Amino acid sequence: MTQRLTIALVLAIAFLSSLYSEEGDAQAPANSPSAENGVASAPTSVELGMKEECWFTDTVATAFVRFPEVVEQPEDLPDVGDDISLFSLEVSAESADTNSGSVAVIRFIPRRTGLVIFPALNFTSDSGSFRTTATQILVSEPQRSSDMTLELRPEKRSVYQGQPLRVDVTWTCKLTTNRIRSLLCLPEFFNASSIETVVPRCTAEEKEQMGMPFGGRRVIARRVAWADSPEQFGTVTFSLFLRFSEAGTVSLPATRLECAYLKGKGSNFAPYAAYFNNGLFEPMSSLNAYERLYAESEPLTLEVLPLPIQDRSENFSGLFAPCEIEVTLSTNDIEVGQVMEVDLRVHSDAPHGMLELPSLERQRSLRGRFRTSSELSRKWHPDGTSFRARMRPLTTKVTALPSMQIQLFDEELGGYRFLQTAAVPLRVRPRDGLNYFDVRTLQMEATLTNQPTGIWHNKESNRMNDAFNMIIGLLAENFWALLVAGPVLFAILLPWVRDRRKRAVDAAYRRQAEAYRKLQRLPEGTLEKWSAFQNFMATGFSFPPDAWTSGDAEKCLQSLNLPEEDIQQILETHAKSDAANFSSDKPTPKVPNLNSLSRRLFDCLPRATPILVMALILQSAELRASDWSDAESLFEAAIQAPSGLPETESLFSQAALKFEASAEKRHRIGESWYNAGNAWFQSGELGRAISCFRQAEIYRPFDTTIKENLATARALTIDVVEPQSSLNIASMPIRWISAAISVMSLLFWALLLIHIRYRTRVSLTALVVSLVATLALFFSILVVSHHAGRDGVVIVSEIFGRKGPAYSYSTAFHEPLHDGLEFQIVDRRSDWLLAELADGRQCWIPSSETRSIRNSRF
């Protein structure tokens, strides 16, 4: 029945077209080209042919006209009315022989559906004119087919920002397979800037896989034909994933799937055994008789929830639960510094194109242990993606590839959590006799020599070291008190020194001093005391002791300007003593208190005895070993724990904090800072380890193990920073300079006393040298104090330097600053530091992500 209606319609169109053509010929213009004798002749009628047999308002069609001779190219497109729009009209020779005729190709598009008349067109040649016949065409439009359905079914209606959403696409078609051509399906969300669309690889059996155009892409879908109707197309299914970058309510309009359906029996749908060589990719312009059918899906409304900001790390991976990561190594036995491959297999429902891992350089557990490449290669798997990284172990202390923590979002929890990978055992052997690999050899051609061989073990407590460090600490911490003590002791000891000097150069004074000392030793009120007093007076006035009389005493004492009472008391005692010696009764004389009298007589200031334990009087320190003991226990527990686990790193970090607390409480300061650096090094915190080692250097500047461990930590840092000069004034320990000044100051005053005593060339030279050394130390401590506290170290994995003291400023460098980078502090603004690198370049960094090196007396 349908074929009969079609034939009748075609015949009617042909009849009407012939009538319209005759009417057009009768109305030919009179001013057409002249015939012979000036009589006007009618244009020659030519037939207008059509390339297509079906026309649509959204499809460009092509008409053509053949002329028996050469015609001219119209200057402008002719006016064809409102039903047709002309795109182009081109006249060309039909063959190389220009005398054989011409052909005109006309490209047009209908502007309405239904019966449309393509009007007649006029052409001119050198000998006459031509006129095409008006042609009627039936313009159709795509029809919704009841034999096709299209469904887009999302996995859920609510999704988080950045979370992949699976959408299952199902196309059910009951049409005959061999008649389906030219599939067209362009969902609007494929072109949305805020929506990322990924079509994953098809995992169906190969015999069920079929290529099809979808969204401007070529995808492979699963096609299942129905066993009871094998001639029908069947069901096509595949999945696509959407990821939304903006939160809010998202409306996805209906998606239309349209195809051309050939008239007649059609032809082979897939003549070649290839995914994309089938009728769905055949262009519509190559078809002749066909109709267009379509199916539409329902519009979708989705709710996109914003990702929480709280607890989100800057290293958030973008992964969503459920997700698992499996880690494997290319080898479990390797030399230090050699490259090995690490595969991280991510098992997730998200497609290959939507799985990403943050750079492994940011993994805290790998810092200081492995040198990691910044790029990750990718490999597709049916259940996820495998990422491959290249690493170098940096030290033989590594016994495993440590557990890594990757942050993901758990929709069920409504928050973030860390996915922890398992530690993989690894044996790292020394290479060329070295126990670690210097990463700076990757960036420099120079070969470094005399490198340390790993880090040394913790410092043990030692009484000698404790006593020595306590003395140095007391000298440095009581710097000003000792500076004042020098001249005070000098003033106190000066009389004693002068007395010793006078004894050395004056024999009479020496005898007088010895007599006075002997007198002071005897008890008061005895005759021996009086005899010694007489001997003292005789020696003082250069008389022989046996020849001293009361008359001599009276005459000599008058010359000393002694108080009259003292003279009378001496003379009275002298008379009583003579009476006892020369009278027959021999009465016992009463001897007065002679010590005070002899002291006034000798005119000597009280003696001052050097106090060798002055430092212990200045300060009494009570040792507190609780933090030290706890730190040692935690460190030993970490050493015994399995390597590579976060719990082990936590033990090392706790031990480091306890050692730092011990140092802050001034208990074994140097050893505490050193052990804290070792603990931070073991936990992978290179920046904190370097800062602790540098603090330990201030208290133990001559300890070679501290210098070796510091060199080892610096060799593992990413940023290569070499000091511009070998002398760093800011790193000179103020504590030791202060102690040296205290000692040199006391030595200067002591040498001054010695010189006053002996007055030799040697004592003078030593005095001058000590003075110069003391002044030099004073000058150095002024300079060092001016630069103290300006050294700093980056203690986070990476941070971008800014051009100003705020995050709103642009970054100063393309690359970030990494953990362990040392710098000089030029200026401070609130919570920001102006840091100057070793090469002189400057940038602003937050002070909270750095640690300053404290260089003080305490």
C-alpha positions in Angstrom: 0.0 0.0 0.0 2.8 2.4 0.9 4.6 1.8 -2.4 1.4 2.5 -4.4 0.9 5.8 -2.6 4.5 6.8 -3.3 4.2 6.0 -7.1 0.9 8.1 -7.3 2.6 11.0 -5.5 5.6 11.0 -7.8 3.3 11.0 -10.9 1.3 13.9 -9.6 4.5 15.9 -8.9 5.7 15.2 -12.5 2.4 16.3 -14.0 2.3 19.5 -12.1 6.0 20.2 -12.9 5.3 19.9 -16.7 2.3 22.3 -16.4 4.4 24.9 -14.5 7.2 24.6 -17.0 4.8 25.3 -20.0 3.4 28.3 -18.2 6.9 29.6 -17.6 7.8 29.1 -21.2 4.8 31.1 -22.4 5.8 34.0 -20.2 9.3 34.2 -21.6 10.6 37.8 -21.7 10.5 39.7 -25.0 13.9 41.1 -24.5 15.7 37.8 -24.8 18.6 37.5 -27.2 17.6 38.3 -30.9 17.3 35.8 -33.6 18.0 36.5 -37.2 16.3 39.5 -38.7 15.9 41.0 -35.1 13.0 38.9 -34.2 13.0 37.8 -30.5 13.4 34.0 -29.9 12.4 32.0 -26.7 15.1 30.6 -24.4 16.1 27.0 -24.9 14.6 24.8 -22.1 17.1 22.6 -20.2 16.4 20.1 -17.5 17.3 20.6 -13.8 18.6 17.4 -12.2 18.8 16.5 -8.5 21.6 14.5 -6.8 19.4 13.5 -3.9 16.0 11.9 -3.7 15.2 13.1 -0.2 15.3 16.7 1.1 15.4 18.1 4.6 15.4 21.6 6.0 18.7 21.0 7.8 20.6 19.3 5.0 22.3 21.0 2.1 21.2 19.5 -1.3 22.8 19.7 -4.7 21.2 20.3 -8.2 22.9 20.4 -11.5 22.2 21.6 -15.1 24.0 20.5 -18.3 24.3 22.8 -21.3 25.2 21.9 -24.9 27.5 24.9 -25.1 29.5 27.2 -22.9 27.4 29.5 -20.7 28.4 32.5 -18.6 28.9 32.4 -14.8 26.2 34.6 -13.2 27.6 37.6 -11.3 25.1 37.3 -8.5 23.0 34.5 -7.1 19.5 34.7 -8.6 16.4 35.4 -6.4 14.6 32.1 -5.9 12.0 33.2 -3.3 11.4 32.3 0.3 11.2 28.5 0.0 14.8 27.9 -1.1 18.1 29.4 0.0 21.0 29.2 -2.4 24.5 28.6 -1.1 26.4 28.6 -4.3 26.1 28.4 -8.1 29.2 27.5 -10.1 29.5 27.0 -13.9 32.4 25.0 -15.2 33.4 23.3 -18.5 32.1 19.8 -18.6 35.4 18.6 -20.1 38.8 19.9 -21.2 37.3 20.8 -24.6 35.6 24.1 -23.9 33.4 23.7 -27.0 31.8 20.5 -25.6 29.4 22.2 -23.2 29.1 23.4 -19.6 27.6 22.2 -16.3 26.2 24.3 -13.5 26.3 23.0 -9.9 23.8 24.5 -7.5 24.0 24.0 -3.7 20.8 24.9 -1.8 18.8 24.1 1.3 15.0 24.1 1.6 13.5 26.4 4.2 10.2 24.7 4.9 8.8 21.2 4.8 6.2 19.9 2.4 5.9 20.5 -1.3 8.4 23.1 -2.4 9.0 24.4 -6.0 12.6 25.0 -7.1 12.0 27.9 -9.6 13.4 28.2 -13.1 16.8 29.8 -13.6 18.1 31.7 -16.6 21.6 31.3 -18.2 23.1 33.1 -21.2 25.7 32.1 -23.7 27.3 33.8 -26.8 24.6 32.4 -29.1 21.5 32.5 -27.0 19.9 31.8 -23.6 18.8 28.8 -21.5 16.1 28.3 -19.0 15.7 25.5 -16.5 12.4 23.9 -15.8 10.8 24.6 -12.5 11.0 21.5 -10.3 8.9 20.4 -7.4 10.5 18.6 -4.4 9.0 17.1 -1.3 10.8 18.3 1.8 10.6 16.1 4.8 11.7 16.3 8.4 13.1 13.7 10.9 10.4 11.6 12.4 10.3 10.1 15.9 10.3 6.4 15.6 8.4 4.0 17.8 10.9 1.3 16.9 13.8 3.1 18.7 14.4 4.2 22.3 17.3 5.9 23.9 17.9 5.9 27.7 20.6 7.7 29.7 20.5 6.3 33.2 22.8 7.9 35.9 24.1 5.8 38.7 22.7 8.3 41.2 21.1 11.7 41.1 23.4 13.4 43.7 27.1 13.6 43.3 30.0 15.5 44.8 32.0 18.1 42.9 34.8 16.3 41.1 33.4 12.9 41.7 33.0 10.7 38.5 29.3 9.9 37.8 28.6 6.8 35.8 25.8 7.1 33.2 24.6 4.0 31.3 23.5 4.6 27.7 21.1 2.1 26.2 19.9 2.3 22.5 17.2 -0.2 21.7 16.4 -0.5 17.9 13.9 -2.8 16.1 14.8 -1.4 12.7 16.4 -3.6 10.0 20.1 -3.5 10.4 21.0 -3.3 6.7 18.9 -0.2 6.2 20.4 1.9 9.1 22.9 4.5 8.1 24.5 7.8 9.2 24.1 7.8 13.0 24.1 11.3 14.6 24.0 11.9 18.4 25.4 15.1 19.9 24.6 15.4 23.6 24.9 19.1 24.7 26.9 18.2 27.9 29.7 17.0 25.7 30.5 20.7 24.9 29.9 22.1 28.4 33.0 23.7 29.9 32.1 22.7 33.5 31.5 19.1 32.6 34.2 16.6 31.8 33.0 13.6 29.8 35.0 10.3 29.5 33.8 7.2 27.6 35.8 4.2 29.0 37.2 1.4 27.0 34.7 -1.4 26.2 35.4 -4.7 28.0 32.7 -6.8 26.3 33.6 -9.8 24.2 35.1 -8.9 20.9 32.3 -10.4 18.8 29.8 -8.1 20.6 31.9 -4.9 20.2 30.7 -2.3 17.6 32.0 1.2 16.8 29.6 4.1 16.7 29.7 7.9 16.5 28.6 9.6 19.8 29.1 13.1 20.9 31.6 13.8 18.1 33.7 10.9 19.1 34.2 7.3 18.0 33.3 4.9 20.8 33.1 1.2 21.0 29.9 -0.1 22.5 28.4 -3.5 23.2 25.7 -4.6 20.6 23.5 -7.6 21.3 21.2 -8.8 18.5 18.0 -10.6 19.4 18.0 -14.3 18.7 14.4 -14.3 17.7 14.8 -11.4 15.3 18.4 -11.5 13.9 17.6 -9.0 11.1 16.8 -6.3 13.7 19.5 -4.1 15.0 19.1 -5.1 18.7 20.3 -3.4 21.9 23.5 -1.2 22.1 24.9 -0.4 25.6 27.9 1.5 26.9 28.8 3.7 29.8 30.1 7.2 30.1 31.4 9.1 33.1 30.7 12.8 33.9 32.7 14.9 36.3 31.4 18.3 37.3 33.7 21.2 38.3 31.0 23.5 39.7 28.6 22.8 42.5 24.8 23.4 42.1 21.8 22.0 40.3 22.7 20.8 36.8 20.0 20.2 34.1 21.0 17.9 31.2 18.6 18.4 28.3 17.1 15.6 26.3 19.6 13.8 24.0 18.5 13.0 20.5 19.8 10.0 18.6 19.1 10.2 14.8 19.8 7.9 11.9 19.0 7.6 8.2 16.8 4.7 7.2 17.2 3.5 3.7 14.2 2.9 1.4 14.1 -0.5 -0.1 16.1 -3.5 1.1 19.3 -1.7 1.9 22.8 -3.2 1.7 25.4 -4.8 3.9 25.7 -3.0 7.2 29.4 -3.9 8.0 31.2 -5.0 4.9 34.6 -5.1 6.6 35.6 -6.7 9.9 36.6 -3.4 11.7 35.0 -1.5 14.5 34.4 1.8 12.6 33.7 0.4 9.1 29.9 0.1 9.4 26.8 1.9 8.1 26.6 4.2 11.2 29.7 6.1 9.9 28.4 6.4 6.3 27.9 10.1 5.5 24.3 11.2 4.8 25.5 13.0 1.6 26.3 9.7 0.0 22.7 8.4 0.4 19.9 8.8 -2.0 16.5 7.5 -1.0 16.1 7.4 2.8 14.1 8.8 5.7 15.4 10.2 9.0 14.3 8.7 12.3 15.2 9.6 15.8 14.7 8.8 19.4 15.1 11.0 22.5 16.1 10.4 26.0 14.4 12.0 29.0 16.1 15.2 30.4 18.1 14.8 33.6 18.4 16.9 36.7 21.4 16.3 39.0 22.5 17.8 42.2 26.2 18.5 42.5 27.4 18.9 46.1 30.4 21.0 46.9 33.5 19.2 48.3 34.2 20.1 51.9 37.1 22.4 52.5 37.7 21.3 56.0 40.5 18.7 56.4 41.2 18.8 52.6 44.9 18.6 52.0 46.6 20.5 49.2 47.8 17.1 48.0 44.2 15.7 47.7 44.4 13.1 45.0 40.9 13.6 43.6 40.1 9.9 44.3 36.8 8.8 45.8 36.0 5.7 47.8 35.8 2.8 47.1 39.4 2.7 46.0 42.4 0.4 46.7 46.1 0.9 45.7 48.4 -2.0 45.3 52.2 -1.4 45.2 54.8 -3.6 43.6 58.5 -3.2 42.9 60.5 -4.1 39.8 63.2 -5.6 42.2 63.6 -6.1 45.9 67.4 -6.0 45.9 69.2 -3.0 44.5 72.3 -0.8 45.0 72.0 2.6 46.5 71.3 5.3 43.9 70.2 2.8 41.2 66.8 3.4 39.5 64.0 1.0 40.2 60.4 1.1 38.9 57.4 1.2 41.3 53.9 0.3 40.1 50.9 1.7 41.9 47.8 -0.2 40.7 44.7 1.8 41.5 41.5 -0.3 41.7 38.5 2.0 41.3 35.1 2.2 39.5 36.2 5.5 37.9 37.5 5.3 34.3 41.1 5.4 33.2 40.9 9.0 32.1 39.6 10.2 35.5 42.1 8.6 37.8 45.1 10.7 38.9 47.7 10.4 41.6 49.5 13.3 43.2 53.3 13.6 42.7 55.1 11.0 44.8 57.7 13.8 45.6 55.1 15.1 48.1 55.0 11.8 50.0 56.3 12.5 53.5 57.5 8.9 54.0 59.7 9.0 50.9 61.5 12.3 51.7 65.1 11.7 52.5 64.9 8.1 51.5 64.1 8.1 47.8 64.6 10.4 44.9 61.4 10.2 42.9 60.6 11.2 39.3 58.0 13.9 39.0 56.2 12.2 36.1 54.1 9.0 36.3 53.4 6.8 33.3 49.9 5.3 33.0 48.6 1.9 31.9 44.9 0.9 31.5 43.4 -2.0 33.3 39.8 -3.2 33.2 39.3 -2.3 36.9 41.5 0.8 37.1 44.8 2.3 36.2 48.4 1.4 36.9 50.8 4.3 37.5 54.5 3.7 37.2 57.1 5.8 38.9 60.9 5.7 38.8 62.8 6.0 42.1 66.3 5.9 43.5 67.0 4.7 47.1 69.3 7.3 48.7 70.6 5.4 51.7 71.4 1.9 52.8 69.3 2.6 55.9 66.2 1.9 53.8 64.9 -1.6 54.5 61.5 -1.2 52.7 59.6 1.0 50.4 57.6 2.8 53.1 53.9 3.0 53.4 52.4 5.9 51.5 49.3 7.9 52.5 47.0 9.2 49.8 44.0 11.3 50.7 40.6 10.4 49.2 37.0 11.4 49.8 34.6 8.9 51.3 31.0 9.7 50.4 29.6 7.5 53.1 31.6 9.4 55.8 31.0 12.7 54.1 34.6 13.6 54.7 38.2 12.8 53.8 40.3 9.9 54.9 43.8 8.6 54.1 44.4 5.4 52.1 47.5 3.7 53.4 49.5 1.5 51.1 51.4 -1.5 52.4 55.2 -1.3 53.0 57.2 -3.4 50.5 60.5 -5.0 51.8 63.6 -3.8 50.0 67.3 -4.5 50.4 69.6 -1.6 49.5 73.3 -2.5 49.1 76.3 0.0 49.3 77.7 1.2 46.0 81.4 2.0 45.5 81.9 1.8 49.2 79.3 4.5 49.9 76.2 4.0 52.0 74.2 6.8 50.5 73.6 8.5 47.2 74.2 12.3 46.8 71.3 13.6 44.7 73.4 16.6 43.7 75.4 14.4 41.4 72.4 14.2 39.2 72.5 17.9 38.6 76.3 18.6 38.6 79.1 17.1 36.6 81.7 17.6 39.3 82.7 14.5 41.3 82.6 15.1 45.0 85.1 13.4 47.3 85.5 12.9 51.0 81.8 12.4 51.5 80.6 11.0 54.9 79.3 7.4 54.9 75.8 7.7 56.4 74.7 9.1 59.7 76.1 8.1 63.1 74.2 6.7 66.0 72.8 8.8 68.8 75.1 10.4 71.4 75.3 8.6 74.7 75.4 10.4 78.0 79.0 11.0 79.4 80.0 12.6 82.6 83.1 14.3 81.2 81.0 15.7 78.3 78.3 16.8 80.7 80.8 18.6 83.0 82.6 20.2 80.1 79.4 21.4 78.5 78.2 22.6 81.9 81.3 24.7 82.3 81.0 26.1 78.8 77.4 26.9 79.5 78.1 28.6 82.8 80.8 30.7 81.2 78.6 31.7 78.3 75.4 32.2 80.3 77.1 34.2 83.1 79.0 36.3 80.5 78.3 39.7 82.0 78.8 38.6 85.6 82.2 37.2 84.7 83.1 40.3 82.9 82.4 42.3 86.0 84.1 39.7 88.2 87.4 40.3 86.3 88.0 43.9 87.5 86.5 43.2 90.9 88.8 40.3 91.5 91.6 42.4 90.2 90.9 45.1 92.7 90.6 42.6 95.5 93.8 40.7 94.5 95.8 43.9 93.7 97.0 44.5 97.3 98.0 40.9 97.6 99.9 41.0 94.4 101.6 44.2 95.3 102.5 42.6 98.7 104.0 39.7 96.9 105.8 42.0 94.5 107.3 44.0 97.4 108.4 40.8 99.1 110.2 39.7 95.9 112.2 43.0 95.5 112.5 44.0 99.2 114.3 41.6 101.6 113.4 43.6 104.7 109.7 43.7 103.7 109.8 40.0 103.1 111.2 39.3 106.6 108.6 41.7 108.0 105.8 39.9 106.2 107.0 36.5 107.4 107.2 37.8 111.0 103.7 39.1 110.7 102.4 35.8 109.3 104.1 33.9 112.1 102.6 36.4 114.6 99.1 35.8 113.3 99.3 32.1 113.8 100.0 32.2 117.5 97.1 32.4 120.0 96.2 35.6 121.8 97.3 36.4 125.4 100.4 34.3 125.5 104.1 35.2 126.0 104.9 33.5 122.8 102.5 35.9 121.1 104.3 38.9 122.7 107.7 37.6 121.7 106.6 37.2 118.1 105.2 40.7 118.2 108.5 42.0 119.4 110.2 40.1 116.6 107.7 41.6 114.2 108.5 45.1 115.3 112.3 44.5 115.2 112.1 43.0 111.7 109.8 45.9 110.5 112.3 48.5 111.6 115.4 46.5 110.5 116.6 45.7 114.0 118.1 42.4 115.0 115.4 40.6 117.0 117.6 40.1 120.0 118.6 43.8 120.1 115.1 45.3 120.3 114.4 47.3 123.4 111.5 49.4 124.8 113.4 52.5 123.9 113.7 51.4 120.3 110.0 50.7 120.3 109.1 54.1 121.7 111.3 55.9 119.2 110.3 53.9 116.1 106.6 53.8 116.9 106.4 57.6 117.2 107.5 57.8 113.5 104.7 55.7 112.2 101.8 58.1 113.1 100.1 55.4 115.0 97.3 56.4 117.4 98.7 57.4 120.9 96.6 54.7 122.6 98.2 52.0 120.5 101.7 53.3 121.3 101.0 53.5 125.0 99.6 50.0 125.0 102.7 48.6 123.3 105.1 50.5 125.6 103.2 49.3 128.7 103.2 45.7 127.6 106.9 46.1 126.7 107.7 47.4 130.3 105.8 44.6 131.9 107.6 42.1 129.8 111.0 43.6 130.7 110.0 43.6 134.4 109.2 39.9 134.1 112.4 39.2 132.4 114.8 41.2 134.7 113.1 41.5 138.1 113.6 38.9 140.9 109.8 38.4 141.3 109.3 37.7 137.6 105.6 38.6 137.5 103.6 37.2 134.5 102.7 40.1 132.2 99.2 40.6 130.9 99.4 40.4 127.1 96.7 42.4 125.2 95.0 41.5 121.9 97.8 41.9 119.5 96.2 40.8 116.2 94.2 44.0 115.6 97.2 46.0 116.9 99.6 44.3 114.5 97.1 44.6 111.7 97.0 48.3 112.1 100.7 48.4 112.5 101.3 46.4 109.4 98.7 48.4 107.5 97.7 45.5 105.3 94.4 44.8 103.7 92.7 41.5 104.3 93.8 38.7 102.0 91.5 37.4 99.2 91.7 33.8 98.2 90.9 32.8 94.6 87.7 30.9 94.4 88.1 28.0 92.1 84.4 27.0 92.2 83.1 30.4 91.3 80.9 29.0 88.5 79.2 26.7 90.9 78.3 29.5 93.2 77.1 31.7 90.4 74.5 29.1 89.3 73.4 25.8 90.6 71.7 23.6 88.0 69.4 20.7 88.7 69.6 18.1 86.1 66.3 16.8 84.7 66.6 13.6 82.8 63.0 12.7 82.3 62.6 14.0 78.8 66.0 12.5 77.8 65.0 9.1 79.1 61.6 9.2 77.4 63.3 10.2 74.1 65.8 7.4 74.3 63.0 4.9 75.0 61.0 6.1 72.0 64.0 6.1 69.7 64.9 2.5 70.7 61.2 1.5 70.1 61.3 3.1 66.7 64.5 1.3 65.8 63.0 -2.1 66.7 59.7 -1.4 64.9 59.1 -2.5 61.2 60.5 -0.1 58.7 58.3 2.0 56.4 55.1 2.1 58.5 53.5 5.4 59.6 53.6 4.1 63.2 57.4 3.8 63.0 57.7 7.3 61.7 55.4 8.5 64.5 57.7 7.0 67.1 60.8 8.7 65.5 58.9 12.0 65.5 57.9 11.7 69.1 61.5 10.9 70.1 62.6 14.0 68.2 60.2 16.2 70.1 61.3 14.7 73.4 64.9 15.3 72.6 64.1 18.9 71.6 62.2 19.3 74.9 65.3 18.1 76.8 67.4 20.6 74.9 65.0 23.4 75.8 65.3 22.5 79.4 69.1 22.8 79.1 69.8 19.2 79.8 72.7 17.8 77.7 71.9 20.5 75.1 74.3 19.5 72.4 73.6 15.8 72.6 69.8 16.5 72.7 69.8 18.6 69.6 72.0 16.0 67.8 69.8 13.1 68.7 66.7 15.1 67.7 68.3 15.6 64.3 68.9 11.9 64.0 65.3 11.1 64.9 63.9 13.7 62.4 66.2 12.3 59.8 64.9 8.8 60.4 61.3 10.1 60.0 62.1 11.7 56.7 61.9 15.3 57.9 65.1 16.7 56.3 64.4 20.3 57.1 63.9 19.7 60.8 66.9 17.4 60.9 69.2 20.0 59.3 67.9 22.7 61.8 68.6 20.4 64.8 72.1 19.4 63.5 72.9 23.1 63.1 71.6 23.8 66.6 73.9 21.0 67.9 76.8 22.6 66.1 76.4 25.7 68.2 76.9 23.7 71.4 79.4 21.2 70.0 81.3 23.0 67.2 84.2 20.6 67.2 82.2 17.4 66.9 83.0 15.8 63.5 80.0 13.4 63.7 77.6 16.3 63.8 79.3 17.8 60.7 79.1 14.5 58.9 75.4 14.0 59.7 74.6 17.5 58.6 76.5 16.9 55.3 74.5 13.7 54.8 71.1 15.4 55.3 72.1 18.3 53.0 73.1 15.8 50.3 69.6 14.4 50.3 67.8 17.7 49.7 66.3 18.4 46.4 67.4 22.0 46.0 71.2 22.3 45.5 72.3 25.3 47.6 76.0 25.9 48.0 77.3 28.7 50.3 78.9 31.6 48.5 81.9 31.6 50.9 83.4 29.2 53.3 83.1 31.6 56.2 79.5 32.1 57.5 79.6 34.7 60.2 76.1 34.0 61.4 76.9 30.3 62.0 79.8 31.1 64.5 78.6 29.9 67.9 77.9 32.9 70.2 77.9 30.5 73.2 81.5 29.5 72.6 82.6 33.0 71.8 81.0 34.3 75.0 82.8 31.5 77.0 86.1 32.4 75.3 85.6 36.1 76.2 84.9 35.2 79.8 88.0 33.1 80.0 90.2 35.7 78.1 88.9 38.5 80.3 89.8 36.6 83.5 93.1 35.6 81.9 93.8 39.3 81.1 93.2 40.4 84.7 95.3 37.5 86.0 98.1 38.4 83.6 97.9 42.0 84.6 98.3 40.9 88.3 101.2 38.7 87.3 102.9 41.5 85.4 102.4 43.8 88.4 104.0 41.1 90.5 107.0 40.1 88.3 107.3 42.9 85.6 109.1 40.8 83.1 109.1 40.9 79.3 107.3 37.6 79.1 104.5 38.7 81.4 104.1 42.0 79.4 103.9 40.1 76.1 101.3 37.7 77.5 99.3 40.6 78.8 99.3 42.4 75.4 98.4 39.2 73.6 95.5 38.5 76.0 94.3 42.1 75.6 94.3 41.8 71.8 92.6 38.5 71.8 89.9 39.8 74.2 89.2 42.8 72.1 89.1 40.6 68.9 86.6 38.3 70.6 84.5 41.3 71.7 84.4 42.6 68.1 83.5 39.2 66.7 80.7 38.7 69.2 79.3 42.1 68.2 79.3 41.1 64.5 77.9 37.7 65.1 75.2 39.0 67.4 74.2 41.4 64.7 73.7 38.5 62.2 72.4 35.9 64.7 69.0 34.4 64.2 69.0 35.1 60.4 69.6 31.5 59.3 66.5 29.5 58.5 65.5 26.2 57.0 62.3 25.1 55.1 60.6 22.3 57.1 57.7 21.4 54.8 57.8 19.2 51.7 57.4 22.2 49.3 56.3 25.8 49.4 56.2 28.5 46.7 58.1 31.7 47.3 56.0 34.8 46.8 56.9 38.3 45.6 55.3 39.8 48.7 54.3 38.9 52.3 50.9 37.4 51.3 49.4 34.6 49.3 47.8 37.1 47.0 51.2 37.9 45.5 52.5 36.0 42.5 55.1 33.3 42.9 58.7 34.4 42.7 59.8 31.2 40.9 58.2 28.6 38.7 59.4 25.8 40.9 58.6 25.5 44.7 61.2 25.5 47.5 61.7 22.1 49.0 62.3 20.6 52.4 65.7 21.3 53.8 66.5 24.5 51.8 68.6 26.8 53.9 68.3 30.6 53.6 69.1 33.9 55.2 66.3 36.0 56.8 66.5 39.6 55.5 63.3 41.0 56.9 60.2 40.0 58.9 56.6 41.1 58.2 54.0 39.7 60.6 53.9 35.9 59.8 56.2 36.2 56.7 59.9 36.2 56.2 61.9 37.7 53.4 64.3 34.9 52.5 67.6 35.3 50.6 68.9 32.2 48.9 72.5 31.4 48.5 72.6 32.8 44.9 71.2 36.2 46.2 67.7 35.8 44.9 64.9 36.7 47.4 61.3 35.7 48.0 58.7 35.8 50.8 57.7 32.7 52.6 55.4 32.0 55.6 57.4 31.8 58.9 55.2 28.9 60.1 56.7 26.6 57.4 60.3 27.4 58.3 62.5 27.1 61.4 65.1 29.6 62.5 68.5 28.7 63.8 68.9 30.2 67.3 72.4 31.3 68.0 72.7 32.7 71.5 74.6 32.4 74.8 71.9 30.2 76.3 
